[in-house]
Amino acid sequence: NNKMVTTNIEEETSKDGEPVWDEMMSVLKGAPWKSLLTSKATWGMTLAHAANNWGLYNSLSWTPTFYAEQYGLNVKASALLSVLPSVAGAVCGLFAGYTADKVLESMGGKDDIDQRTLVRKGFQSLALLGPAACLLILASRIPDDPVTAQTLLTGVVGMQAFNSAGYGAGPQEKAGERWSGLLYSITSLPGVIFGSVGVYVTGQILDLTDQNWSQVFALNGAVFVLGALSYLVLYDSK
């Protein structure tokens, strides 16, 4: 079966008529690995991506449980409350990308490295520090009303989507069309691992603290802050 899969990949052709397998190997062999892996900006994007995934994976995995345990809602009701943050994330992601482009146009800085860097850092700060503020408010006192909690958690996911104009736009600017996909993969893989670890850590915290959600929200907020600071210190658009 593995041989058949490999054969099928080798037989497929890219849009340029070159076998997909050969094109993929050519990209990997010719990639500027040293430049990509030693760039401070790459590490800034990676750490921001990891922080984002820590919070996002926790939101997707644990929010229904939070509503059920904290407010006694059934699975259906808690699931319905969890839908709005995803809608907010989709809308805010589109809004952030459009707004960032307009800001760059108004500044006349699409080709200005310093202006691009400033815009990327600004939007990424919103994408991590905004959610951190919402989570720290939750951590300081869990609201008695589930609607208030939902408003804050919707703010978390909605503002996280601003990363589409932060680290999400970075690979294209840093690596160009040929290497942007590879650079995004480099920053994404550690983030996927870190986000998955975050889901496990949250479960352990809840088990060890008798379902203390304040500690969970405080830790998630702290991770967001660290991710934002890393991006602000390390990233540039050149």
Backbone hydrogen bonds in HBPLUS format (Angstrom, degrees):
<---DONOR---> <-ACCEPTOR-->    atom                        ^
c    i                          cat <-CA-CA->   ^        H-A-AA   ^      H-
h    n   atom  resd res      DA  || num        DHA   H-A  angle D-A-AA Bond
n    s   type  num  typ     dist DA aas  dist angle  dist       angle   num
A0005-VAL N   A0001-ASN O   3.00 MM   4  6.33 155.8  2.06 149.8 155.5     1
A0006-THR N   A0002-ASN O   3.01 MM   4  6.25 165.1  2.03 151.5 155.1     2
A0007-THR N   A0003-LYS O   2.92 MM   4  6.11 155.8  1.98 146.2 153.2     3
A0008-ASN N   A0004-MET O   2.92 MM   4  6.17 156.0  1.98 148.1 154.3     4
A0009-ILE N   A0005-VAL O   3.02 MM   4  6.29 157.3  2.07 150.6 156.4     5
A0010-GLU N   A0006-THR O   2.97 MM   4  6.19 157.4  2.02 147.8 154.2     6
A0011-GLU N   A0007-THR O   2.97 MM   4  6.19 140.2  2.13 143.5 154.1     7
A0012-GLU N   A0008-ASN O   3.14 MM   4  6.36 136.4  2.34 143.1 153.3     8
A0020-VAL N   A0012-GLU O   2.87 MM   8  5.66 158.6  1.91 129.4 135.3     9
A0014-SER N   A0018-GLU O   2.70 MM   4  5.35 163.5  1.72 146.1 150.4    10
A0017-GLY N   A0014-SER O   3.02 MM   3  5.22 163.5  2.05 111.3 114.8    11
A0023-GLU N   A0019-PRO O   2.94 MM   4  6.20 158.3  1.98 154.9 161.8    12
A0024-MET N   A0020-VAL O   2.83 MM   4  6.04 158.6  1.87 154.5 160.1    13
A0025-MET N   A0021-TRP O   2.98 MM   4  6.23 164.0  2.00 152.0 155.9    14
A0026-SER N   A0022-ASP O   2.91 MM   4  6.01 149.5  2.00 142.3 151.2    15
A0027-VAL N   A0023-GLU O   2.99 MM   4  6.22 152.2  2.06 145.8 152.5    16
A0028-LEU N   A0024-MET O   3.05 MM   4  6.33 164.5  2.07 151.3 155.0    17
A0029-LYS N   A0025-MET O   2.90 MM   4  6.02 159.8  1.94 147.9 153.5    18
A0030-GLY N   A0026-SER O   2.93 MM   4  5.92 149.4  2.03 140.9 149.3    19
A0031-ALA N   A0027-VAL O   3.01 MM   4  5.83 113.6  2.47 141.5 154.4    20
A0033-TRP N   A0031-ALA O   2.85 MM   2  5.44 135.5  2.05 105.4  91.9    21
A0036-LEU N   A0032-PRO O   3.02 MM   4  6.25 163.2  2.05 159.8 165.2    22
A0037-LEU N   A0033-TRP O   2.85 MM   4  5.93 167.4  1.86 158.5 161.7    23
A0038-THR N   A0034-LYS O   2.99 MM   4  5.91 142.9  2.13 145.7 153.7    24
A0043-TRP N   A0039-SER O   3.33 MM   4  6.74 154.9  2.40 146.3 152.0    25
A0044-GLY N   A0040-LYS O   2.88 MM   4  6.20 148.7  1.98 146.2 156.0    26
A0045-MET N   A0041-ALA O   2.87 MM   4  6.17 161.1  1.91 154.5 158.0    27
A0046-THR N   A0042-THR O   2.88 MM   4  6.06 155.8  1.94 144.8 152.4    28
A0047-LEU N   A0043-TRP O   2.94 MM   4  6.05 163.6  1.97 148.1 151.4    29
A0048-ALA N   A0044-GLY O   3.05 MM   4  6.18 157.7  2.10 144.8 151.3    30
A0049-HIS N   A0045-MET O   2.82 MM   4  5.90 158.0  1.86 147.8 154.6    31
A0050-ALA N   A0046-THR O   2.87 MM   4  6.06 154.0  1.94 144.3 151.7    32
A0051-ALA N   A0047-LEU O   2.98 MM   4  6.16 160.2  2.02 144.5 149.5    33
A0052-ASN N   A0048-ALA O   2.92 MM   4  6.13 160.9  1.96 148.5 154.1    34
A0053-ASN N   A0049-HIS O   2.95 MM   4  6.18 161.7  1.98 149.1 153.8    35
A0054-TRP N   A0050-ALA O   2.94 MM   4  6.17 152.5  2.02 148.5 156.1    36
A0055-GLY N   A0051-ALA O   3.27 MM   4  6.59 164.3  2.30 151.7 153.5    37
A0056-LEU N   A0052-ASN O   2.83 MM   4  6.03 165.3  1.85 155.4 160.5    38
A0057-TYR N   A0053-ASN O   2.85 MM   4  5.68 169.9  1.86 146.8 150.3    39
A0058-ASN N   A0054-TRP O   3.26 MM   4  6.26 151.5  2.35 134.4 142.4    40
A0059-SER N   A0055-GLY O   2.91 MM   4  6.12 154.5  1.98 146.7 154.0    41
A0060-LEU N   A0056-LEU O   2.97 MM   4  6.25 165.2  1.99 155.8 158.7    42
A0061-SER N   A0057-TYR O   2.94 MM   4  5.99 152.6  2.02 142.7 150.4    43
A0062-TRP N   A0058-ASN O   2.80 MM   4  5.55 164.8  1.82 150.7 154.9    44
A0063-THR N   A0059-SER O   3.26 MM   4  5.25 153.1  2.34 127.8 132.3    45
A0066-PHE N   A0062-TRP O   2.88 MM   4  6.17 153.2  1.96 155.5 164.1    46
A0067-TYR N   A0063-THR O   3.06 MM   4  6.39 162.7  2.09 159.4 161.6    47
A0068-ALA N   A0064-PRO O   3.00 MM   4  6.20 158.3  2.05 145.7 152.2    48
A0069-GLU N   A0065-THR O   2.85 MM   4  6.00 165.5  1.87 155.8 159.1    49
A0070-GLN N   A0066-PHE O   2.83 MM   4  5.68 162.9  1.86 151.6 157.5    50
A0071-TYR N   A0067-TYR O   3.00 MM   4  5.43 151.7  2.09 130.1 138.4    51
A0072-GLY N   A0068-ALA O   3.00 MM   4  4.74 122.2  2.34 115.9 123.6    52
A0078-SER N   A0074-ASN O   2.94 MM   4  6.11 169.1  1.95 162.5 165.9    53
A0079-ALA N   A0075-VAL O   2.90 MM   4  5.93 148.5  2.00 143.4 152.1    54
A0080-LEU N   A0076-LYS O   3.04 MM   4  6.26 153.3  2.11 145.6 152.4    55
A0081-LEU N   A0077-ALA O   3.12 MM   4  6.41 154.8  2.18 146.5 152.7    56
A0082-SER N   A0078-SER O   3.20 MM   4  6.34 129.2  2.47 131.9 144.5    57
A0082-SER N   A0079-ALA O   3.06 MM   3  5.02 132.6  2.30  93.7 107.2    58
A0083-VAL N   A0080-LEU O   3.21 MM   3  5.39 160.2  2.25 105.3 111.4    59
A0086-SER N   A0083-VAL O   3.01 MM   3  5.52 124.3  2.33 113.5 126.9    60
A0087-VAL N   A0083-VAL O   3.23 MM   4  6.61 154.7  2.30 151.4 159.0    61
A0088-ALA N   A0084-LEU O   2.89 MM   4  6.15 162.8  1.92 158.8 163.7    62
A0089-GLY N   A0085-PRO O   2.87 MM   4  6.09 149.3  1.96 143.9 152.4    63
A0090-ALA N   A0086-SER O   3.08 MM   4  6.37 156.4  2.14 147.2 152.0    64
A0091-VAL N   A0087-VAL O   3.08 MM   4  6.35 167.2  2.10 155.5 158.4    65
A0092-CYS N   A0088-ALA O   2.87 MM   4  5.92 167.2  1.89 152.1 156.4    66
A0093-GLY N   A0089-GLY O   2.95 MM   4  5.94 149.7  2.04 142.1 149.9    67
A0094-LEU N   A0090-ALA O   3.35 MM   4  6.57 161.4  2.39 144.8 148.1    68
A0095-PHE N   A0091-VAL O   2.98 MM   4  6.20 162.3  2.02 150.6 156.3    69
A0096-ALA N   A0092-CYS O   2.81 MM   4  5.89 156.9  1.86 146.5 152.3    70
A0097-GLY N   A0093-GLY O   3.19 MM   4  6.39 165.4  2.22 147.0 149.9    71
A0098-TYR N   A0094-LEU O   3.10 MM   4  6.28 168.6  2.11 153.0 156.2    72
A0099-THR N   A0095-PHE O   2.88 MM   4  5.96 165.3  1.90 151.4 156.2    73
A0100-ALA N   A0096-ALA O   2.89 MM   4  5.94 161.4  1.92 150.5 155.6    74
A0101-ASP N   A0097-GLY O   3.22 MM   4  6.39 159.5  2.27 144.3 149.1    75
A0102-LYS N   A0098-TYR O   3.08 MM   4  6.36 158.1  2.13 148.3 154.5    76
A0103-VAL N   A0099-THR O   2.82 MM   4  6.06 155.8  1.88 152.7 159.6    77
A0104-LEU N   A0100-ALA O   2.99 MM   4  6.21 161.1  2.03 149.0 153.5    78
A0105-GLU N   A0101-ASP O   2.95 MM   4  6.19 155.5  2.01 146.5 153.6    79
A0106-SER N   A0102-LYS O   2.90 MM   4  6.11 160.0  1.94 149.1 154.2    80
A0107-MET N   A0103-VAL O   2.98 MM   4  6.17 141.6  2.13 143.0 153.5    81
A0108-GLY N   A0104-LEU O   2.98 MM   4  6.02 111.7  2.46 133.1 149.6    82
A0109-GLY N   A0104-LEU O   2.96 MM   5  5.25 157.0  2.01 155.1 155.6    83
A0108-GLY N   A0105-GLU O   3.03 MM   3  4.94 146.5  2.14  96.2 106.7    84
A0112-ASP N   A0109-GLY O   3.04 MM   3  4.56 152.2  2.12  93.7 102.3    85
A0116-ARG N   A0112-ASP O   2.94 MM   4  6.19 165.7  1.96 159.8 164.0    86
A0117-THR N   A0113-ILE O   2.88 MM   4  6.04 162.0  1.91 151.5 156.9    87
A0118-LEU N   A0114-ASP O   2.98 MM   4  6.15 156.7  2.04 142.9 149.1    88
A0119-VAL N   A0115-GLN O   3.01 MM   4  6.29 161.0  2.04 151.5 155.8    89
A0120-ARG N   A0116-ARG O   2.90 MM   4  6.12 168.6  1.91 156.8 160.1    90
A0121-LYS N   A0117-THR O   2.94 MM   4  6.09 163.0  1.97 151.1 155.9    91
A0122-GLY N   A0118-LEU O   2.93 MM   4  6.06 149.8  2.02 142.8 151.7    92
A0123-PHE N   A0119-VAL O   2.99 MM   4  6.23 168.4  2.01 158.6 159.7    93
A0124-GLN N   A0120-ARG O   2.95 MM   4  6.04 158.2  2.00 147.2 154.1    94
A0125-SER N   A0121-LYS O   2.92 MM   4  5.93 144.4  2.05 138.1 147.2    95
A0126-LEU N   A0122-GLY O   3.16 MM   4  6.49 154.9  2.23 143.6 149.5    96
A0127-ALA N   A0123-PHE O   2.98 MM   4  6.21 147.7  2.08 140.9 150.4    97
A0128-LEU N   A0124-GLN O   3.12 MM   4  6.33 127.3  2.41 139.2 150.2    98
A0128-LEU N   A0125-SER O   3.30 MM   3  5.38 143.4  2.44  98.1 107.7    99
A0129-LEU N   A0125-SER O   2.71 MM   4  5.48 153.7  1.78 150.6 159.6   100
A0130-GLY N   A0126-LEU O   3.28 MM   4  5.12 142.2  2.43 112.2 122.4   101
A0132-ALA N   A0128-LEU O   3.07 MM   4  6.15 149.6  2.17 136.2 145.4   102
A0133-ALA N   A0129-LEU O   3.00 MM   4  6.20 151.9  2.08 144.2 149.7   103
A0134-CYS N   A0130-GLY O   3.21 MM   4  6.62 158.1  2.26 150.8 156.2   104
A0135-LEU N   A0131-PRO O   2.93 MM   4  6.17 162.2  1.96 155.1 159.8   105
A0136-LEU N   A0132-ALA O   2.90 MM   4  6.06 155.2  1.97 149.9 156.8   106
A0137-ILE N   A0133-ALA O   3.03 MM   4  6.22 146.0  2.14 143.8 152.5   107
A0138-LEU N   A0134-CYS O   3.06 MM   4  6.37 156.2  2.12 144.4 150.7   108
A0139-ALA N   A0135-LEU O   2.80 MM   4  6.06 150.9  1.88 144.1 153.1   109
A0140-SER N   A0136-LEU O   2.99 MM   4  6.09 142.8  2.13 137.1 145.5   110
A0141-ARG N   A0137-ILE O   3.36 MM   4  6.67 147.4  2.48 143.7 150.5   111
A0148-THR N   A0145-ASP O   3.17 MM   3  5.54 126.7  2.47 106.1 117.8   112
A0149-ALA N   A0145-ASP O   3.35 MM   4  6.76 160.0  2.40 149.0 154.3   113
A0150-GLN N   A0146-PRO O   2.82 MM   4  6.03 154.0  1.89 145.0 152.7   114
A0151-THR N   A0147-VAL O   2.90 MM   4  6.14 151.9  1.98 144.9 152.1   115
A0152-LEU N   A0148-THR O   3.13 MM   4  6.45 159.7  2.18 149.9 153.9   116
A0153-LEU N   A0149-ALA O   2.94 MM   4  6.17 163.0  1.97 153.2 158.3   117
A0154-THR N   A0150-GLN O   2.75 MM   4  5.84 146.2  1.86 146.9 156.3   118
A0155-GLY N   A0151-THR O   2.99 MM   4  6.21 148.7  2.09 139.1 147.6   119
A0156-VAL N   A0152-LEU O   3.00 MM   4  6.36 142.7  2.14 140.7 151.0   120
A0157-VAL N   A0153-LEU O   3.25 MM   4  6.54 167.9  2.26 149.6 148.5   121
A0158-GLY N   A0154-THR O   2.85 MM   4  5.88 161.0  1.88 151.1 157.7   122
A0159-MET N   A0155-GLY O   2.97 MM   4  5.87 166.7  1.99 142.4 146.5   123
A0160-GLN N   A0156-VAL O   3.01 MM   4  6.12 146.6  2.12 142.6 152.7   124
A0161-ALA N   A0157-VAL O   3.33 MM   4  6.54 141.8  2.49 141.7 148.7   125
A0161-ALA N   A0158-GLY O   3.25 MM   3  5.52 134.4  2.47  99.9 110.7   126
A0162-PHE N   A0159-MET O   3.02 MM   3  5.50 161.7  2.05 113.4 119.3   127
A0163-ASN N   A0160-GLN O   3.01 MM   3  6.03 162.5  2.04 127.1 130.0   128
A0164-SER N   A0161-ALA O   3.13 MM   3  6.06 170.2  2.14 123.2 125.0   129
A0165-ALA N   A0162-PHE O   3.06 MM   3  5.82 162.8  2.09 119.2 123.6   130
A0166-GLY N   A0163-ASN O   2.90 MM   3  4.43 156.4  1.96  95.3 102.3   131
A0168-GLY N   A0163-ASN O   2.90 MM   5  5.74 154.4  1.97 164.5 164.0   132
A0169-ALA N   A0166-GLY O   3.18 MM   3  5.72 144.6  2.32 112.3 120.1   133
A0170-GLY N   A0167-TYR O   3.16 MM   3  4.88 139.6  2.33  92.2 104.0   134
A0174-LYS N   A0170-GLY O   2.78 MM   4  5.88 158.3  1.82 163.6 171.2   135
A0175-ALA N   A0171-PRO O   2.80 MM   4  5.52 161.9  1.83 144.9 150.4   136
A0176-GLY N   A0172-GLN O   3.03 MM   4  4.85 138.2  2.21 118.8 126.3   137
A0180-SER N   A0176-GLY O   2.96 MM   4  5.52 126.8  2.25 151.1 161.7   138
A0183-LEU N   A0179-TRP O   2.91 MM   4  6.14 162.4  1.94 156.8 161.9   139
A0184-TYR N   A0180-SER O   2.89 MM   4  6.09 158.1  1.94 149.3 155.3   140
A0185-SER N   A0181-GLY O   3.02 MM   4  6.24 150.7  2.11 141.3 149.3   141
A0186-ILE N   A0182-LEU O   2.96 MM   4  6.27 150.4  2.04 147.2 155.4   142
A0187-THR N   A0183-LEU O   3.06 MM   4  6.38 155.4  2.12 150.1 155.6   143
A0188-SER N   A0184-TYR O   2.83 MM   4  5.88 134.7  2.04 139.8 153.4   144
A0189-LEU N   A0185-SER O   3.03 MM   4  6.04 166.2  2.05 155.6 154.9   145
A0191-GLY N   A0188-SER O   2.96 MM   3  5.02 113.6  2.41  98.6 115.9   146
A0192-VAL N   A0188-SER O   2.88 MM   4  6.20 148.8  1.98 158.6 168.2   147
A0193-ILE N   A0189-LEU O   3.17 MM   4  6.47 163.9  2.20 154.0 157.5   148
A0194-PHE N   A0190-PRO O   2.83 MM   4  6.00 165.3  1.85 151.3 155.9   149
A0195-GLY N   A0191-GLY O   2.82 MM   4  5.89 158.6  1.86 145.8 152.0   150
A0196-SER N   A0192-VAL O   3.02 MM   4  6.19 154.9  2.08 143.9 150.3   151
A0197-VAL N   A0193-ILE O   2.94 MM   4  6.23 154.2  2.01 149.4 156.8   152
A0198-GLY N   A0194-PHE O   2.92 MM   4  6.17 147.9  2.03 143.6 152.8   153
A0199-VAL N   A0195-GLY O   3.21 MM   4  6.60 145.2  2.34 143.5 150.9   154
A0200-TYR N   A0196-SER O   3.33 MM   4  6.70 157.7  2.38 145.0 150.0   155
A0201-VAL N   A0197-VAL O   2.85 MM   4  6.14 162.7  1.88 157.1 162.4   156
A0202-THR N   A0198-GLY O   2.96 MM   4  6.10 158.6  2.00 147.0 152.3   157
A0203-GLY N   A0199-VAL O   3.23 MM   4  6.50 158.6  2.28 143.5 148.4   158
A0204-GLN N   A0200-TYR O   3.02 MM   4  6.38 153.1  2.09 149.7 157.4   159
A0205-ILE N   A0201-VAL O   2.88 MM   4  6.17 158.9  1.93 154.6 160.2   160
A0206-LEU N   A0202-THR O   2.98 MM   4  6.22 166.1  2.00 155.9 159.0   161
A0207-ASP N   A0203-GLY O   3.01 MM   4  6.20 154.1  2.08 143.2 150.5   162
A0208-LEU N   A0204-GLN O   2.92 MM   4  6.07 156.0  1.97 149.8 156.1   163
A0209-THR N   A0205-ILE O   2.93 MM   4  5.92 133.6  2.15 147.5 158.5   164
A0211-GLN N   A0206-LEU O   2.81 MM   5  4.20 172.8  1.82 142.5 140.6   165
A0217-PHE N   A0213-TRP O   2.95 MM   4  6.24 167.3  1.97 160.1 161.5   166
A0218-ALA N   A0214-SER O   2.92 MM   4  6.07 155.4  1.99 146.0 153.5   167
A0219-LEU N   A0215-GLN O   3.00 MM   4  6.13 161.0  2.04 146.1 150.6   168
A0220-ASN N   A0216-VAL O   3.01 MM   4  6.25 165.0  2.04 152.5 156.8   169
A0221-GLY N   A0217-PHE O   2.92 MM   4  6.07 156.7  1.97 145.9 152.3   170
A0222-ALA N   A0218-ALA O   2.98 MM   4  6.20 153.1  2.05 145.1 152.4   171
A0223-VAL N   A0219-LEU O   2.95 MM   4  6.25 154.1  2.02 151.4 158.1   172
A0224-PHE N   A0220-ASN O   3.08 MM   4  6.36 156.1  2.14 146.3 152.3   173
A0225-VAL N   A0221-GLY O   3.07 MM   4  6.37 157.4  2.12 147.7 153.5   174
A0226-LEU N   A0222-ALA O   3.02 MM   4  6.28 162.7  2.05 151.8 155.8   175
A0227-GLY N   A0223-VAL O   2.95 MM   4  6.17 156.6  2.01 149.0 155.6   176
A0228-ALA N   A0224-PHE O   2.94 MM   4  6.18 157.5  1.99 151.8 157.6   177
A0229-LEU N   A0225-VAL O   2.97 MM   4  6.22 165.3  1.99 154.5 158.0   178
A0230-SER N   A0226-LEU O   3.01 MM   4  6.15 156.9  2.06 145.6 151.8   179
A0231-TYR N   A0227-GLY O   3.09 MM   4  6.31 158.9  2.14 146.5 151.6   180
A0232-LEU N   A0228-ALA O   2.94 MM   4  6.18 165.4  1.96 155.0 159.0   181
A0233-VAL N   A0229-LEU O   3.04 MM   4  6.15 151.4  2.12 146.7 153.5   182
A0234-LEU N   A0230-SER O   2.97 MM   4  5.99 157.9  2.02 149.2 155.4   183
A0235-TYR N   A0231-TYR O   2.94 MM   4  5.37 163.8  1.97 144.4 148.3   184
